[in-house]
């Protein structure tokens, strides 16, 4: 899973990681953070954010509706 870094100001960075498609709205879903510091610190924070996104993606349900979840369970 890859992420992106965009500089917002002198020492402010916007970090963004794609986590998948929302099953209900059919839109792309992102995990975003704003970090203050150097480019190296932002890169380190991006690596941490990618790991967090992977952890969330592995624990997220495969279906977006309650009915689909109940149907799968039955």
Secondary structure, DSSP 8 states (H G I E B T S, - for coil): --EEEEE-SSSEEEEEEEEEE-TTT--EEEEEEEEES-HHHHHHHHHHHHHHHHHHHHHS-S--SHHHHHHHH-
